[in-house]
Amino acid sequence: MNARETAWRLFSSELNSATYEIKGVDEKSPSYVVTKLGAMVNRVLIAGVLTEKENVGSDDEPMWRGRIQDLATGNFFINVGRYQPEAAAAIADIDTPAFVAVVGKVRTYTTDDERVFVSIRPERIVKINEETRTQWILDAARSTWDRLIMMKKATSAEDISEKALIGRGFNERDAKGIVTALDRYGRPDSTTYLKSVQTALRTILPDKNIDLGLPEDMSDMPDEIDIEFGSSGSNNAEIEDIILALLEELDTDGKGAPRDELERRAESDGISSMELEEISNALMDKGLVYEPNLRYLKRI
């Protein structure tokens, strides 16, 4: 059974400004890129417009590089090689520009002059519609806002050690990420990330100049501020039931449900490819399904 890291939703500005990576202790241990808001990122789920792609390898052994604009804060950069055959085949068939969603692992590259660049190594690439891209923007905006609030709560006390944060209700991963971020980068500029959230939301509103009422700085804002986006938990539960039923129905040979067929059937039930990926991750986190390999999902 494969244990997988959570696929983070975050804007390119937050990911690209990260310069610190926690390396795994061995080949099988995960590595994490730590962002300035304390996210410990191993995998991401991103969406946007694939604006450029280039095969820098050969026809026999392609090596794709691509640029995905998140339409809010900047660009993600992806690299697809021979060890990601499904993603390589998918990107070869996609004409630019196109709305796409990508699930993949992040990696850093340090140049000779010590500059650090972050790129994504896709596990899967799928074409999506504008509605799905809009939902991703909402998810990424909420995720960014939640991390801002969490960072503010963490820095509101004198003791900002991991032990102290866990004692205040933070989980171990969040506590470690926040303490690492503060140690490596210092306190983040909240204005930068608030503007990212506002810019992102304005891209999907009819009136691009609308005042969303978000402050330019959070220094005087109460800890309990929250933003409600997205669908309800009950709706997610209904989708989970549909996916579990499809996994049983499509597992005709004991190998699991083929992902391509699962996507087709889910789409016919009104479940987008991004929703399918999110619910699949949730079901794996709950120990209800697993991946025999990247082409199949199987119910436990």
WORA-V750025 format. One record per backbone hydrogen bond with DSSP energy under -1.0 kcal/mol. CO is the residue of the C=O (numbers start at 1). NH is the residue of the N-H. Records with the same first field share a line. If there is no record, write none. Layout:
# WORA-V750025
CO=NH, NH
This chain:
# WORA-V750025
8=45
11=15
12=16
15=18
20=34
22=32
26=29
32=22
33=41
35=38
39=35
41=33
42=106
43=8
44=104
46=102
48=100
49=51, 69
52=67
54=65
61=58
63=56
64=80
65=54
66=78
67=51, 52
68=76
69=49
74=70
76=68
77=120
78=66
80=64
81=84
84=88
85=89
86=90
87=91
88=92
98=50
99=128
100=48
101=126
102=46
103=123, 124
104=44
105=121
107=119
109=117
111=114
115=111
117=109
119=107
120=79
121=105
124=103
126=101
129=133
130=134
131=135
132=136
133=137
134=138
135=139
136=140
137=141
138=142
139=143
140=144
141=145
142=146
143=147
144=148
145=149
146=150
147=151
148=152
149=153
150=154
151=155
161=165
162=166
163=167
164=168
165=170
166=169
171=175
172=176
173=177
174=178
175=179
176=180
177=181
178=182
179=183
180=184
181=185
190=194
191=195
192=196
193=197
194=198
195=199
196=200
197=201
198=202
199=203
201=204
207=210
218=221
222=225
232=236
233=237
234=238
235=239
236=240
237=241
238=242
239=243
240=244
241=245
242=246
243=247
244=248
245=249
246=250
250=252
257=297
258=262
259=263
260=264
261=265
262=266
263=267
264=268
266=271
267=270
272=276
273=277
274=278
275=279
276=280
277=281
278=282
279=283
280=284
281=285
282=286
283=288
284=287
288=300
290=298
293=296
295=259
297=257
298=290
